[in-house]
Amino acid sequence: MQRILEPGQIESLDRTAIPRLRMPQRAEVFSARAARLRQLADGHPLGDYLRFMALLVDAQQRVLDTFSAQRPPAESIEQAQLHCMPLVPASGGYDAGRWQPLLMQLLDAVAAQPDLPAPVRAVLARIRAASPAALDAAAQALLAGHGKGVDAASAPFLMAALQVLWTGVASLFDAGEVPMLDVPNVCPVCGTLPVASVVRIGGAHEGYRYLACGLCSTEWHMVRVKCTHCEASQHVAYHVLDKTGDAAASGADLRAVHAEGGGARRADGRPALDEAAKRVASSPIRAESCDDCHSYRKIFYQDKDPFVEPVADDLASLALDVLMGEAGYARANGNPLLWQNAEMV
């Protein structure tokens, strides 16, 4: 049974008792994501896209397996640790000269696949024809989160190469080397915003929520029932889809329900027994919204589905994004495998 703690109780615990970080497992980080994408693709309306993304993510694993990542200079690491800053900030363009060779390796791996659709081959050719300066400009725009001027069809391939670079570097660090940042909702390794969060199961991570970086694959702890964008906790609500693809409950209903510790309860602590609350509590995929900043991120629950993978499951639950947008909430940030033109906060 999962532990059920109030946010204040969690914050009062000895921080060393909670595993603060989950560093990327180099040997399987992308292969596990690819396997999940294929699993989600079965019977999915976007099945073809998910299967193609699995092909790209498989290529990422093969490129990562042969990539000799290098740690930043010792002085840079010491400065980051001293000032509680990200170790390898994406905004700093660390080792930017190495990402384009990784990109070309990824394009080669994808192009070698049989029966590749003609539109995909056209995108690959367009990327190859771009100048190094244009590719670097596009990469910087994607890393900055705005993607201005970036071809939406090319963006997943560019981001895939950047993910290999930063994940490779992140995997070289031990958790104890990573500083605790003053800003808890950005990745302590690369400074990127999380794509989603996951409540983990198993061992020391049992019942704890981790924010998941879409760039370097690092995960870091954050208490539950707290906005991952503005850190408010008074107006956090949870939204799910029912079997018809509609919202499981109205915003008013959901605002009265906190799905914490795997069980639903009302804000006053009384059990939430209505059907809407039950659907929220039983769903492995929820949108965690905040009425203070009007943003949301998805939160996944391994105790409801042990195979959830933040990037893959976020990509496969776009219907929830549509409904959240219709309800007036903005995504806090996008998914690296799908560049959306939707407004983000």
LOTORMI-974165 format. One record per atom (N, C-alpha, C): residue in one letter; x negated, y negated, z negated. Coordinates in steps of 0.001 Angstrom, whole numbers, padded with zeros to 6 digits, always signed. Each point is the difference from the previous one (the first is absolute). Example, Ala and Ser with C-alpha at 12.3 -4.5 7.8 and 13.67 -1.06 7.14 Angstrom:
# residues 2
a-013190+005690-007800a+000890-001190+000000a-000900-001200+000000s+000350-001050+000720s-000820-001190-000060s+000770-001090-000730
# end
This chain:
# residues 345
m-000853+001193+000000m+000853-001193+000000m-000887-001240+000000q+000403-001020+000793q-000798-001210+000070q+000163-000838-001260r-001053-000764-000304r+000071-000923-001114r+000843-001193+000385i+000878-000466-000922i+000836-001165+000246i-000423-001074-000985l-000660-001027+000521l-000507-001081-000830l+000508-001333+000519e+000268-000920-000902e+000331-001358+000391e-001260-000676+000533p+000155-001026+000899p-001190-000701+000490p-000886-000519-001117g+000598-000560-001046g-000799-000511-001098g-000781+001080-000716q+000598+001186-000097q-000699+001116-000634q-001204+000428+000821i+000187+000048+001330i-001107+000395+000868i-001133-000999-000095e+000337-001291+000008e-001033-001026-000039e-000761+000002-001316s+000643+000508-001074s-000656+000013-001305s-000921+001194-000182l+000066+000965+000928l-000862+001171-000118l-001457-000364+000250d-000887+000808-000504d-001416-000143+000297d-000192+000184+001504r-000492-001027+000683r-000113+000069+001453r-000906+001127+000463t-000929+000384-000870t-000898+001074+000404t+000706+001349-000018a+001192+000072-000642a+000726+001262-000062a+000781+000265+001277i+000228-001032+000809i+000717+000138+001265i-001016-000039+001136p-000043+001030+000842p-000921-000048+001149p+000339-001207+000876r-000872-000955+000026r+000286-001272+000666r+000001+000123+001512l-000824+000895+000528l-000189+000080+001448l+000095+001430+000497r+000393+000128+001246r-000090+001244+000750r-000780-000338+001267m-001260+000419+000044m-000847-000323+001142m+000322+000941+001171p-000186-000468+001237p+000328+000838+001159p-000862+001251+000074q+000643+001110+000345q-000698+001267+000184q-000404+000114+001467r-001247-000269+000273r-000473-000118+001373r+000330+001216+000858a-000079+001195-000548a+000158+001214+000794a+001432+000245+000455e+000973-000677-000616e+001388+000337+000320e+000948-001183+000071v-000494-001209-000181v+000904-001149-000095v+000864-000151+001239f-000583+000116+001183f+000776-000179+001227f+000664+001298+000449s-000626+001126-000231s+000621+001266+000398s+001279+000240-000792a+000011-000366-001282a+001214+000145-000803a+001095-000926+000514r-000383-001197+000398r+000986-000947+000552r+000564+000521+001317a-000856+000552+000842a+000462+000540+001280a+000969+001152-000215a-000306+000864-000950a+000890+001130-000287a+001361-000493-000477r+000012-001023-000830r+001260-000548-000480r+000783-000642+001148l-000670-000704+000890l+000684-000606+001139l+000685+001054+000852r-000677+001118+000214r+000604+001076+000800r+001199+000613-000727q-000125+000128-001304q+001104+000543-000777q+001215-000927+000086l-000225-001295-000108l+001084-000968+000048l+000608-000126+001393a-000782+000321+001030a+000460-000169+001374a+001115+000965+000373d+000068+001146-000631d+001010+001013+000340d+001400-000543-000256g+000775-000113+001074g+001366-000467-000113g+000152-001484-000242h-001083-000749+000076h+000041-001437-000273h+000308-000772+001285p+000807-001068-000051p+000268-000799+001204p-001258-000569+000651l-001035-000233-000805l-001283-000497+000517l-001038+001118+000038g+000457+001218+000194g-000892+001155-000051g-001165-000089+000964d+000247-000428+001229d-001084-000088+000980d-001069-000985-000448y+000435-001128-000545y-000968-000996-000468y-000784+000532-001189l+000668+000658-000925l-000694+000541-001169l-001007+001071+000412r+000377+000825+000981r-000945+001028+000471r-001203-000634+000697f+000236-001066+000744f-001140-000670+000633f-000904-000646-001046m+000601-000595-001024m-000816-000579-001061m-000800+001082-000721a+000588+001206-000134a-000734+001113-000597a-001220+000341+000836l+000151-000058+001316l-001126+000252+000898l-001104-001036-000231l+000393-001273-000120l-000978-001057-000249l-000667+000176-001363v+000777+000360-001003v-000559+000158-001348v-000922+001217-000061d+000323+001059+000733d-000930+001127+000109d-001333-000463+000584a+000068-000854+001012a-001227-000541+000600a-000776-000822-001027q+000712-000727-000852q-000673-000745-001066q-000816+000925-000895q+000575+001139-000360q-000721+000929-000866q-001256+000518+000673r+000099+000322+001296r-001175+000502+000722r-001090-001063+000080v+000391-001247+000240v-000996-001081+000063v-000596-000249-001380l+000839+000015-001037l-000511-000206-001358l-000980+001096-000394d+000266+001234+000426d-000871+001119-000361d-001426-000199+000490t-000183-000742+001082t-001341-000205+000562t-000537-001411-000248f+000778-000811-000697f-000379-001394-000241f-000915-000103-001215s-001151-000613+000179s-000948-000212-001102s+000243-001381-000598a+000902-000053-000934a+000316-001274-000650a-001160-000438-000886q-000128-001288-000193q-001066-000555-000821q+000583-000926-001056r-000552+000083-001192r+000424-000901-001063r-000479-001419+000282p+000710-000999-000493p-000482-001378+000109p-001298-000158-000787p-000726-001075+000221p-001212-000239-000795p+000297-000030-001493a-000947+000449-000785a+000189+000077-001449a+000365-001358-000600e-000582-001071+000555e+000305-001327-000534e+001465-000353+000204s+000566+000402+001154s+001409-000287+000269s+000896+000757-000969i-000358+001246-000276i+000786+000798-000938i-000058-000625-001393e-001174-000405-000428e-000155-000599-001326e+000793-001292-000129q+000005-000808+001055q+000753-001255-000025q+001502+000270-000100a+000463+000991+000758a+001417+000348-000050a+000392+000493-001380q-000841+000825-000595q+000287+000517-001336q-000029-001115-001046l-000943-000908+000136l-000150-001088-000965l+001192-000944+000028h+000510-000281+001200h+001066-000988+000158h+001384+000632+000204c+000097+001322-000215c+001282+000705+000134c+000628-000236+001365m-000796+000241+001019m+000440-000186+001376m-000047+001341+000740p+000735+000134+001123p-000055+001245+000773p-001426+000323+000440l-000335+001271-000030l-001366+000411+000333l-000346-000245+001462v+000940+000299+000885v-000255-000106+001440v+001188-000723+000632p+000113-001311-000195p+001206-000712+000428p+000203+000020+001508a+001221+000327+000392a+000326+000009+001429a-000154-001378+000602s+000255-001030-000791s-000115-001367+000509s-001441-000372+000309g-000942+000748-000571g-001405-000316+000233g-000578+000641+001238g+000776+000883+000652g-000477+000628+001230g-001201+000893-000214y-000052+000704-001128y-001147+000839-000304y-000313+000960+001140d-001254+000018+000428d-000472+000970+000993d+000867-000013+001260a+000433-001209+000397a+000932-000114+001111a-000570+000567+001291g-001321-000009+000135g-000610+000501+001222g+000148+001493+000196r+000415+000721-001039r+000109+001450+000091r+001408+000466+000383w+000975-000860-000073w+001361+000469+000210w+000302+000245+001474q-000607-000767+000889q+000311+000200+001418q-000497+001347+000533p-001181+000481-000375p-000367+001368+000393p+000980+001048-000533l+000500-000204-001222l+001012+000909-000538l+001272-000052+000840l+000365-001193+000430l+001179-000155+000851l-000160+000787+001292m-001165-000107+000642m-000210+000707+001257m+000032+001517-000198q-000516+000472-001132q+000086+001436-000301q+001449+000446-000154l+000804-000820-000656l+001416+000326-000159l+000709+000040+001351l-000300-000985+000853l+000631-000031+001321l-000384+001235+000812d-001274+000409-000104d-000440+001208+000704d+000761+001229-000491a+000171+000086-001327a+000681+001167-000571a+001465+000054+000412v+000648-001147+000032v+001400-000041+000408v+000128+000282+001492a-000871-000588+000812a+000072+000181+001447a-000240+001445+000416a-000695+000753-000840a-000294+001395+000334a+001199+000920-000209q+001066-000525-000595q+001173+000830-000249q+000753+000261+001303p+000476+001219+000217p+000745+000312+001226p+001380-000651+000000d+000513-000250+001181d+001365-000523+000175d+000222-001323-000720l-001021-000828-000021l+000141-001304-000636l+000879-000888+000889p+001033-000618-000529p+000890-000830+000832p-000758-001135+000697a+000435-000336+001177a-000647-001054+000781a-000033-001337-000735p+001072-000406-000705p-000073-001280-000725p-001091-000018-001061v-000251+001151-000637v-001055+000065-001008v-001365-000154+000661r-000192+000677+001138r-001274-000140+000721r-000214-001449+000439a+001071-000688+000343a-000115-001403+000388a-000458-000863-001177v+000516+000310-001192v-000426-000739-001196v-001474+000255-000287l-000426+001260+000099l-001406+000333-000231l-000897-000745+000982a+000419-000061+001262a-000796-000705+001013a-000057-001487-000304r+001103-000558-000481r+000042-001425-000317r-000955-000322-001150i-000062+000879-000978i-000928-000229-001117i-001441+000087+000477r-000289+001001+000814r-001369+000157+000505r-000435-001202+000831a+000939-000617+000694a-000334-001125+000877a-000191-001305-000766a+000421-000033-001252a-000125-001228-000790a-001454-000269-000352s-000344-001254-000100s-001368-000372-000364s-000232+000251-001484p-001253+000219-000406p-000285+000169-001438p+000500-001160-000844a-000119-001208+000525a+000466-001165-000750a+001513+000036-000188a+000713+000411+001042a+001458+000078-000092a+000421+001075-000991l-000704+001124-000004l+000315+001073-000948l-000259-000450-001430d-001108-000704-000210d-000304-000487-001349d+001052-001002-000468a+000438-000874+000902a+001026-000976-000361a+001308+000707-000373a+000338+001032+000776a+001217+000760-000300a-000130+000707-001341a-001161+000568-000270a-000214+000692-001267a+000133-000961-001173q-000563-001176+000114q+000095-000980-001077q+001439-000424-000238a+000766-000140+001085a+001412-000363-000149a+000769+001096-000715l-000269+001248+000334l+000690+001115-000652l-000403+000103-001466l-001277-000164-000284l-000461+000072-001387l+000565-001142-000834a+000253-001140+000646a+000587-001137-000712a+001492+000175-000221g+000597+000978+000697g+001398+000301-000223g+000988-000727+000876h-000486-000893+000897h+000961-000721+000833h+000056+000542+001425g-001091+000513+000518g+000006+000627+001308g+000350-000920+001147k-000205-001294-000151k+000343-000936+001063k-000823+000276+001249g+000694+000116+001137g-000678+000218+001262g-000446+001422+000251v+000347+000938-000890v-000426+001394+000144v+001102+000795+000703d-000384+000749+001003d+000921+000876+000707d+000527+001059-000968a+001334+000058-000170a+000589+000909-000970a-000311+001460+000315a-000118+000336+001298a-000292+001388+000374a-001442+000367-000307s-000891-000969+000025s-001416+000260-000275s-000316+000006-001491a+000819-000699-000781a-000299-000199-001417a-000228+001296-000773p+000825+001060+000173p-000254+001217-000779p-001365+000617+000273f-000492-000100+001232f-001314+000561+000321f-001113-000826-000649l+000150-001321+000028l-001001-000858-000633l-000008+000233-001515m+001193+000057-000585m+000076+000235-001435m-000532+001380-000371a+000199+000980+000866a-000494+001351-000274a-001524-000009-000150a-000677-000744+000876a-001460-000084-000095a-000422-000735-001269l+000713-001072-000343l-000325-000746-001218l+000250+000850-001243q+001044+000816+000031q+000254+000912-001113q-001140+000992-000185v-000516+000545+001092v-001113+000942-000096v-001203-000683-000647l-000285-001225+000438l-001150-000728-000537l+000151-000219-001502w+001122-000592-000416w+000148-000349-001410w+000221+001223-000883t+000690+001017+000511t+000179+001214-000790t-001332+000705-000204g-000816+000021+001048g-001320+000606-000119g-000843-000676-001058v+000055-001328-000038v-000774-000738-001001v+000586+000207-001392a+001332-000073-000120a+000636+000160-001309a-000314+001351-000614s-000118+001018+000831s-000259+001347-000513s-001383+000149-000610l-000874-000974+000212l-001353+000049-000544l-000064-000477-001456f+001061-000617-000480f-000012-000561-001352f+000651+000947-001002d-000545+000020-001200d+000654+000646-001124d+000996-000989-000602a+001044+000516-000611a+001018-000874-000583a-000601-000967-001014g-001006+000450-000746g-000601-000855-001010g-000750-001193+000557e-000330+000029+001276e-000703-001132+000624e+000949-001097+000453v+001282+000305+000076v+000961-000938+000566v+000493-000944-001089p-000145-001307+000191p+000414-000943-001042p+001516-000082-000134m+000469-000404-001169m+001415-000279-000218m+000239-001457+000385l+000846-000236+000970l+000204-001346+000513l+000940-000801-000896d-000139-001323+000097d+000930-000874-000707d+001366+000013+000679v+000026+000321+001285v+001253+000091+000761v+000309+001486+000162p+000986+000535-000712p+000193+001449-000030p+000700+000597+001210n+000524-000833+000903n+000757+000564+001114n-000754-000007+001321v-001326-000134-000050v-000815+000173+001195v-001020+001096-000262c-000419+000667+001062c-000918+001124-000131c-001319-000443-000614p-000469+000642-001064p-001255-000400-000634p-001238+000337+000824v+000171+000800+001061v-001138+000315+000868v-000087-000969+001170c+001132-000205+000716c-000066-000815+001224c+000840-001266-000068g+000769-000208-001059g+000770-001227-000131g+001269-000046+000832t+000411+001143+000572t+001187+000053+000848t+001241+000251-000837l+001131-000507+000467l+001261+000265-000676l+000410+001451+000200p+000710+000589-000955p+000407+001405+000131p+001101+000176+001040v-000002+001151+000648v+001062+000312+000953v+001240+000499-000716a-000170+000656-001148a+001098+000561-000776a-000569+000432-001339s+000838+000642-000826s-000499+000576-001248s+000534+001409-000152v-000693+000782-000830v+000338+001411-000203v-000044+000314-001489v+001045+000654-000495v-000027+000536-001364v-000520+001430+000119r-001167+000240-000545r-000721+001257+000208r+000401+001069-001021i-000300+001221+000347i+000163+001131-000906i-001335+000726-000120g-000159+000751-001080g-001177+000849-000136g-001105-000600-000837g-000433+000745-000979g-001166-000366-000798g+000120-001355-000667a-001098-000716-000011a-000052-001294-000682a+000836-001067+000682h+000395+000236+001262h+000774-001004+000739h+001502+000170-000187e+000428+001002-000716e+001410+000341-000144e+000833-001185-000477g+000991-000385+000818g+000944-001031-000391g-000449-001426+000203y-001212-000228+000458y-000499-001355+000188y+000191-000460+001442r+000270-001309+000136r+000201-000601+001321r-001325-000592+000510y-000301+000303+001269y-001211-000522+000628y+000355-000746+001283l-000586-001182+000159l+000127-000733+001246l-000981+000599+001000a+000420+000093+001263a-000792+000683+001022a-000474-000990+001055c-001306-000074+000176c-000582-000889+001002c+000119+000634+001386g+000510-000756+000951g+000131+000495+001361g-001271-000113+000808l-001023-000677-000522l-001247-000163+000732l-001058+000993-000456c-000330+000022-001289c-001108+000840-000469c+000465+001251-000738s+001319+000185-000145s+000589+001211-000594s-000237+000139-001500t-000459-001055-000656t-000134+000005-001453t+001381-000184-000623e+000226+000593-001169e+001231-000206-000760e-000375-000530-001380w+000789-000953-000510w-000286-000559-001314w+001293-000114-000813h-000144+000153-001307h+001154+000091-000889h+000691-001338-000189m+001340+000058-000021m+000811-001138-000409m+001227+000542-000712v+000398-000650-001082v+001165+000464-000753v+001228-000044+000887r+000993+000811-000369r+001234+000064+000786r+000998-001071-000442v+001084-000108+000774v+001038-001005-000211v-000636-001387-000106k-000840-000284+000965k-000682-001284+000077k-000237-000301+001472c+000306-001216+000419c-000177-000361+001404c-001467+000070+000377t-000297+000720+001063t-001390+000146+000434t-000474-001196+000808h+000894-000970+000199h-000396-001204+000744h-000199-001193-000931c+001018-000302-000834c-000110-001177-000872c-000188+000372-001471e+000081+001290-000322e-000209+000549-001340e+001137-000285-000981a+001116-000519+000500a+001158-000184-000866a+000627+001353-000334s+000745+000063-001085s+000620+001268-000382s+001471-000138-000379q+000526-001215-000027q+001362-000200-000473q+001056+000346+001041h-000316-000152+001275h+001017+000178+001045h-000471+001002+001045v-000531+001117-000462v-000454+001074+000881v+001146+000987+000194a+000234+000404+001243a+001069+000945+000305a-000505+001028+000992y+000742+001107+000118y-000417+001108+000861y+001110+000341+000993h-000379+000168+001254h+000937+000230+001082h-000381+001277+000734v+000997+000785+000357v-000243+001232+000744v+001011+000102+001128l-000230+000940+000906l+000929+000305+001069l+000837+001217-000374d+001270-000011+000399d+000761+001220-000148d-000130+000816+001280k+000682+001109+000080k-000168+000910+001125k+000474-000590+001318t+000838-001034-000054t+000488-000616+001226t-000906-001119+000477g-001022-000307-000801g-000903-001078+000368g+000415-001342-000546d+001059-000047-000820d+000445-001240-000620d-000629-000130-001384a+000106-001210-000539a-000498-000203-001356a+000810+000843-000966a-000679+000595-000967a+000678+000896-000933a+000878-000755-000983a-000316-001259-000234a+000793-000778-000945a-000210-001463+000293s+000873-000827-000513s-000130-001429+000226s-001123-000565-000841g-000437-001205+000354g-001060-000634-000760g+000374-000187-001458a+001268-000315-000246a+000430-000188-001387a-000125+001293-000789d+000396+001112+000637d-000119+001291-000676d-001447+000321-000276l-000863-000226+000998l-001395+000391-000139l-000734-000873-001004r+000402-001236-000113r-000684-000867-000952r+000220+000468-001432a+001029+000772-000223a+000275+000499-001350a-000713+001307-000302v-000750+000509+000983v-000602+001320-000160v-001514-000103+000112h-000710+000610-000926h-001443+000157+000084h-000285+001490+000074a-000598+000454+001084a-000356+001415+000130a-001428+000168-000474e-000154+000279-001268e-001329+000061-000616e-000224+001382-000599g-001194+000542+000210g-000327+001278-000595g+000761+001148+000604g+000532-000185+001232g+000707+001070+000667g+001467+000077-000377g+000470-000844-000939g+001409+000011-000367g+000572-001393+000071a+001289-000120+000329a+000622-001316+000131a+000582-000437-001338r-000141-001262-000306r+000614-000550-001191r+000359-001444+000290r+000946-000542-000746r+000365-001393+000196r-001006-000906-000691a+000097-001281+000315a-000944-000959-000563a+000068-000036-001524d+001193+000318-000572d+000130-000008-001457d-000389+001326-000637g-000473+000955+000816g-000460+001264-000527g+001014+001112+000041r+001277-000316+000268r+001034+001029+000058r-000135+000824+001277p+000329+001280-000028p-000087+000832+001205p+000857-000562+001118a-000526+000063+001208a+000748-000449+001170a+000587+001229+000674l+001306+000168-000113l+000619+001240+000447l+000781-000155+001302d+000115-001242+000522d+000761-000180+001222d-000735+000624+001174e+000734+000236+001075e-000572+000703+001145e-001131-000784+000648a+000128-001323+000054a-001063-000811+000593a-001313+000184-000756a+000097-000012-001338a-001202+000170-000823a-000610+001373+000208k+000866+001016+000126k-000514+001338+000207k-000760+000112+001318r+000528-000645+001040r-000686+000060+001296r-001342-000720-000057v-000026-001128-000720v-001271-000712-000151v-001008+000870-000736a+000442+000615-001097a-000910+000766-000843a-000503+001262+000677s+000763+000541+000933s-000390+001261+000628s-000792-000187+001288s-000092-001224+000486s-000663-000235+001277s-001517-000096-000157p-000776+000654+000863p-001460-000135-000063p-000497-001299+000630i+000884-000706+000714i-000378-001234+000688i+000953-001106-000433r-000553-001044-000577r+000822-001132-000428r-000684-001301+000413a+000813-001000+000248a-000537-001343+000202a+000112-000736-001323e-001109-000484-000490e-000037-000730-001267e+000040-001489+000326s+001140-000632-000280s+000181-001405+000358s-000134-000890-001227c-000240-001273+000278c-000130-000991-001065c+000810-001226+000392d+000932-000408-000855d+000810-001173+000291d-000673-001299-000410d-001213+000098-000564d-000767-001215-000274d-000747-000481+001238c-000613+000940+000741c-000745-000387+001210c+000686+000477+001273h+001094+000773-000133h+000788+000505+001137h-000842+000833+000960s-000906+000774-000568s-000804+000924+000799s+000257+001425-000486y-000555+000960+000726y+000117+001397-000414y-001181+000792+000526r-000287+001082-000679r-000885+001051+000492r+000655+001337-000320k-000360+001000+000744k+000542+001326-000278k-000812+000675-001101i+000698+000828-000729i-000635+000793-001045i+000408+001449+000210f-000974+000905-000034f+000230+001417+000265f-000249+000799-001276y+000769+001082-000164y-000046+000782-001232y-000396+001436+000323q-001193+000379-000449q-000472+001358+000261q+000807+001055-000740d+000618-000350-001108d+000789+001014-000704d+001268+000357+000770k+000396-000869+000946k+001147+000295+000861k-000446+000632+001313d-001200-000301+000441d-000581+000591+001212d-001519-000013-000170p-000597+001138-000320p-001443+000026-000303p-000887-000334+001194f+000568-000034+001213f-000821-000229+001187f+000025-001444+000492v+000614-000910-000748v+000068-001386+000457v-001408-000558+000206e-000141-000777+001055e-001263-000663+000333e+000374-001429+000368p-000553-001003-000681p+000537-001363+000098p+000071-000577+001407v-001057+000135+000790v+000016-000577+001347v+000980+000753+000893a-000045+001326-000042a+000874+000818+000844a+001463-000167-000379d+000312+000081-001288d+001389-000091-000420d+000564-001407+000177d-000834-000993-000134d+000456-001363+000278d+000366-000137+001475l-000818+000566+000867l+000249-000077+001440l+001275+000739+000380a+000292+001085-000681a+001149+000836+000341a+001305-000482-000625s-000028-001070-000740s+001209-000486-000678s+000348-001418+000443l-000116-000258+001302l+000263-001336+000529l+001465-000401-000139a+000894+000989-000052a+001418-000334-000176a+000218-000759-001303l-000749+000348-001025l+000102-000712-001273l-000499-001438+000150d-001039-000197+000813d-000489-001362+000264d+001084-000844+000663v+000710+000595+000951v+001051-000733+000702v+001073-000463-000976l+000444+000893-000876l+001037-000352-000953l-000484-001027-001024m-001261+000099-000396m-000529-000981-000937m-000068-001383+000640g-000367-000042+001289g-000006-001273+000707g+001392-000592+000098e+000991+000852+000278e+001378-000468+000087e+000500-000503-001348a-000564+000534-001081a+000389-000427-001345a-000725-001265-000446g-000899-000513+000844g-000673-001253-000307g-001349+000121-000663y-000582+001207-000012y-001324+000184-000594y-001053+000113+001101a-001197-000479-000273a-001104+000046+000960a-001034+001011-000447r-000545+000748+000966r-001109+000906-000334r-001176-000809-000510a-000636+000501-001041a-001158-000708-000545a-001191+000081+000948n-000103+001082+000746n-001025+000124+001045n+000358+001203+000862g-000717+000148+001129g+000369+001009+000975g-000703+001332-000156n+000287+000876+000954n-000635+001311+000065n-001102-000043+001049p-001188+000500-000296p-001108-000096+000963p+000231+000763+001299l+000936+000965+000004l+000242+000778+001208l+001164-000523+000828l+000615-001092-000436l+001105-000593+000751l-000004-001489-000247w-000410-000740+001031w-000041-001445-000174w+001379-000564+000282q+000658-000503-001023q+001341-000535+000125q-000050-001528+000032n+000865-000574+000792n+000062-001450+000089n+000907-000598-001053a+000533+000867-000887a+000894-000495-001044a-000747-000939-000932e+000729-000970-000501e-000588-000968-000918e-000374+000682-001314m-001162-000297-000496m-000441+000528-001293m-000318-001148-000926v+000088+000263-001284v-000258-001046-000969v-001491-000143-000250
# end
